[in-house]
Amino acid sequence: MLNGSLRELESFSRAKRAHVLKSLIALSKYLGVYEKFKRKIKSYGIKWEKQSALDSFLRMVRVKEGLMDWVRECTRLDGNLATFIEFLMVTGMRKGEAIKSFNLIIKLAKKGKLDEYYDFELKSLEHFKFKEEFLRRTKNVFFSFVPEDIVKKITNCRPINETWIKRKIRKNGLKLRMNELRSYFATFMVKNGLIREEVDILQGRMGTSIFMRHYFSPQIYELRNRVLEAIGKMRRELSN
């Protein structure tokens, strides 16, 4: 596409098209042909498209449809998978982050060092203590409030990976809907009393300085109580 037609971009969805275009721009800069490629983009009339408010609303509506039934089906399968799906649901983490966290809990528990990661008083997994795993340039997750019984269930599980998870889900005739749980978590929390900025902190969409200001303050206990209360409601709905 750098040297030929850019019409192939039209075959991608809007979200994928943006990712492809960003990648091509990065490659063109690396190859030293960015100015030429930029003129090409302009000549094809290609513009960056942002998600509209309507698109965001429709995405949230689509996420809700049948998602809890899907989670219920998953929780009837292999114990490791059931525990992981519940963990993913109550933390709102990205799939890759959740897998790393799940395996780290198991690893540290075996060494008797779980308290280095899980604050039993605050009921919080402190991801920020493991910077190489959870803190990246653009995608961070600093901490997650998790009920202690879920953490204890994880300590009795085996380490997992994404390939194993997908194979298990597909083997049982289910679709892959793990990514939808992040949006579900955010929507559920806002509907149950959290403000959008608090959800952003929980899901790692805030800067480090904002995280430090909120996490190391007395108000964190009040936030914990509201999050755990909402998680309790979420789990009760799942069991219905």
C-alpha positions as CSV (number, residue, x, y, z in Angstrom):
1,M,0.0,0.0,0.0
2,L,2.9,2.3,0.5
3,N,3.8,2.0,-3.2
4,G,0.4,1.0,-4.7
5,S,-3.3,1.7,-4.2
6,L,-4.8,2.6,-0.9
7,R,-8.2,1.4,-1.9
8,E,-7.7,-1.8,0.0
9,L,-8.2,0.3,3.2
10,E,-11.9,0.4,2.3
11,S,-12.2,-3.4,2.9
12,F,-11.5,-2.9,6.6
13,S,-13.8,-1.9,9.4
14,R,-13.4,1.7,10.6
15,A,-11.5,0.7,13.7
16,K,-9.1,-1.7,11.8
17,R,-8.6,0.9,9.1
18,A,-7.4,3.4,11.6
19,H,-4.9,0.9,13.0
20,V,-3.7,-0.1,9.5
21,L,-3.2,3.6,8.6
22,K,-1.3,4.3,11.8
23,S,1.0,1.3,11.1
24,L,1.6,2.5,7.5
25,I,2.5,6.0,8.7
26,A,5.0,4.5,11.2
27,L,6.5,2.4,8.5
28,S,6.7,5.3,6.1
29,K,8.6,7.3,8.7
30,Y,11.0,4.5,9.3
31,L,11.7,4.1,5.6
32,G,12.0,7.9,5.1
33,V,9.1,8.3,2.7
34,Y,6.6,9.9,5.1
35,E,6.1,13.2,3.2
36,K,5.4,11.2,0.0
37,F,3.0,8.9,1.8
38,K,1.2,11.9,3.4
39,R,0.6,13.4,0.0
40,K,-0.7,10.1,-1.2
41,I,-3.2,9.9,1.7
42,K,-4.4,13.4,0.8
43,S,-4.8,12.6,-2.9
44,Y,-7.0,9.6,-2.0
45,G,-9.1,11.8,0.3
46,I,-8.5,9.6,3.3
47,K,-9.5,11.2,6.6
48,W,-9.3,10.1,10.2
49,E,-12.7,9.1,11.5
50,K,-13.6,9.3,15.2
51,Q,-16.2,7.2,16.9
52,S,-19.4,9.3,17.2
53,A,-21.6,9.5,20.3
54,L,-24.2,7.3,18.6
55,D,-21.6,4.7,17.7
56,S,-20.5,4.6,21.4
57,F,-24.1,4.2,22.5
58,L,-24.8,1.4,20.0
59,R,-21.6,-0.4,21.0
60,M,-22.7,-0.4,24.7
61,V,-26.1,-1.7,23.7
62,R,-24.7,-4.5,21.6
63,V,-22.3,-5.5,24.4
64,K,-25.2,-6.1,26.8
65,E,-27.1,-8.4,24.5
66,G,-26.8,-11.9,25.8
67,L,-23.4,-11.2,27.5
68,M,-24.5,-12.4,30.9
69,D,-25.9,-15.6,29.4
70,W,-22.5,-16.1,27.7
71,V,-20.7,-15.6,31.1
72,R,-23.1,-18.1,32.7
73,E,-22.2,-20.7,30.1
74,C,-18.5,-20.1,30.6
75,T,-18.8,-20.5,34.4
76,R,-20.3,-24.0,33.9
77,L,-17.1,-25.1,32.1
78,D,-13.6,-25.9,33.3
79,G,-12.9,-24.5,36.8
80,N,-9.9,-22.5,35.7
81,L,-11.8,-20.9,32.8
82,A,-14.9,-20.2,35.0
83,T,-12.7,-18.5,37.6
84,F,-10.8,-16.5,34.9
85,I,-14.0,-15.2,33.2
86,E,-15.4,-14.1,36.5
87,F,-12.1,-12.4,37.4
88,L,-12.1,-10.6,34.0
89,M,-15.7,-9.5,34.6
90,V,-15.2,-8.0,38.0
91,T,-11.9,-6.2,37.2
92,G,-12.7,-4.7,33.8
93,M,-9.1,-5.3,32.8
94,R,-7.9,-5.9,29.3
95,K,-7.7,-9.6,28.4
96,G,-3.9,-9.7,28.4
97,E,-3.6,-7.8,31.7
98,A,-6.1,-10.1,33.3
99,I,-4.1,-13.2,32.2
100,K,-0.9,-11.8,33.6
101,S,-2.6,-10.9,36.8
102,F,-4.3,-14.3,37.1
103,N,-1.0,-16.1,36.6
104,L,0.9,-13.8,39.0
105,I,-1.6,-14.5,41.8
106,I,-1.0,-18.2,41.3
107,K,2.8,-17.8,41.2
108,L,3.1,-15.6,44.3
109,A,0.6,-17.7,46.3
110,K,2.8,-20.8,45.7
111,K,5.7,-18.8,47.1
112,G,3.7,-17.5,50.1
113,K,4.2,-14.0,48.8
114,L,0.6,-13.1,47.7
115,D,0.6,-10.1,50.1
116,E,3.2,-8.5,47.9
117,Y,0.6,-8.1,45.3
118,Y,-2.8,-8.3,47.0
119,D,-3.6,-5.9,49.8
120,F,-5.9,-8.0,52.0
121,E,-7.1,-4.9,54.0
122,L,-7.9,-2.8,50.9
123,K,-9.0,-5.8,48.8
124,S,-6.8,-4.5,46.0
125,L,-4.4,-6.1,43.5
126,E,-1.6,-3.5,43.3
127,H,-0.5,-3.9,39.7
128,F,1.7,-0.8,39.9
129,K,4.2,-2.7,42.0
130,F,5.0,-4.8,38.9
131,K,5.7,-2.0,36.4
132,E,7.2,-4.2,33.6
133,E,4.0,-6.3,33.5
134,F,1.3,-3.7,33.9
135,L,2.6,-0.2,33.2
136,R,3.2,0.7,29.5
137,R,3.5,3.9,27.6
138,T,-0.2,4.2,26.6
139,K,-2.0,1.3,28.3
140,N,-1.7,1.1,32.1
141,V,-3.6,-0.6,34.9
142,F,-2.6,0.5,38.4
143,F,-4.9,-1.5,40.7
144,S,-8.1,-3.5,40.9
145,F,-10.5,-4.0,43.7
146,V,-11.2,-7.8,43.9
147,P,-13.2,-9.7,46.5
148,E,-10.9,-11.9,48.6
149,D,-12.9,-15.1,47.8
150,I,-12.2,-14.7,44.1
151,V,-8.5,-14.2,44.7
152,K,-8.4,-17.3,46.9
153,K,-10.2,-19.3,44.1
154,I,-7.5,-18.2,41.7
155,T,-4.7,-19.5,44.0
156,N,-6.1,-23.0,43.5
157,C,-6.1,-22.7,39.7
158,R,-3.4,-23.6,37.1
159,P,-1.6,-20.9,35.0
160,I,-3.4,-20.1,31.8
161,N,-2.7,-18.5,28.4
162,E,-4.8,-16.9,25.7
163,T,-4.6,-19.9,23.3
164,W,-5.9,-22.3,25.9
165,I,-8.7,-20.0,26.8
166,K,-9.9,-19.6,23.2
167,R,-9.6,-23.3,22.6
168,K,-11.7,-24.1,25.6
169,I,-14.4,-21.6,24.7
170,R,-14.6,-22.6,21.0
171,K,-14.6,-26.3,21.9
172,N,-17.8,-25.8,23.8
173,G,-19.5,-24.0,20.9
174,L,-19.3,-20.5,22.4
175,K,-18.3,-17.2,20.8
176,L,-15.3,-15.3,21.9
177,R,-16.7,-12.3,23.9
178,M,-14.0,-11.7,26.5
179,N,-13.2,-8.2,25.2
180,E,-16.8,-7.1,25.7
181,L,-16.5,-7.5,29.5
182,R,-14.3,-4.4,29.7
183,S,-17.1,-2.2,28.3
184,Y,-19.7,-4.1,30.4
185,F,-17.7,-3.4,33.6
186,A,-17.4,0.3,32.8
187,T,-21.1,0.7,32.0
188,F,-22.2,-1.3,35.1
189,M,-20.0,0.7,37.4
190,V,-21.4,4.0,36.1
191,K,-24.9,2.8,36.5
192,N,-24.2,1.8,40.1
193,G,-22.8,5.0,41.4
194,L,-19.3,5.5,40.2
195,I,-18.4,8.6,38.1
196,R,-16.7,8.2,34.8
197,E,-13.4,9.5,36.2
198,E,-13.3,6.8,38.8
199,V,-13.9,4.1,36.2
200,D,-11.1,5.6,34.2
201,I,-8.7,5.2,37.2
202,L,-9.8,1.6,37.7
203,Q,-9.3,0.8,34.0
204,G,-5.9,2.6,33.7
205,R,-7.0,5.6,31.6
206,M,-5.6,8.1,33.9
207,G,-2.0,9.5,34.2
208,T,0.4,8.3,36.9
209,S,0.2,11.5,38.9
210,I,-3.6,11.3,39.1
211,F,-3.4,7.7,40.2
212,M,-0.9,8.6,42.9
213,R,-3.2,11.4,44.2
214,H,-6.2,9.1,44.4
215,Y,-4.8,5.8,45.5
216,F,-2.7,7.1,48.4
217,S,-5.5,9.1,50.0
218,P,-8.2,8.3,52.6
219,Q,-10.9,8.5,50.0
220,I,-9.6,5.2,48.4
221,Y,-11.4,3.2,51.1
222,E,-14.7,4.9,50.3
223,L,-14.1,4.1,46.6
224,R,-13.3,0.5,47.5
225,N,-16.6,0.1,49.4
226,R,-18.6,1.4,46.4
227,V,-16.8,-0.7,43.9
228,L,-17.1,-3.9,46.0
229,E,-20.8,-3.2,46.6
230,A,-21.3,-2.9,42.8
231,I,-19.2,-6.1,42.2
232,G,-21.4,-7.9,44.7
233,K,-24.5,-6.8,42.7
234,M,-22.9,-7.9,39.5
235,R,-22.2,-11.3,40.8
236,R,-25.7,-11.7,42.2
237,E,-27.1,-10.8,38.8
238,L,-24.8,-13.5,37.3
239,S,-26.1,-16.1,39.6
240,N,-29.8,-15.4,38.8
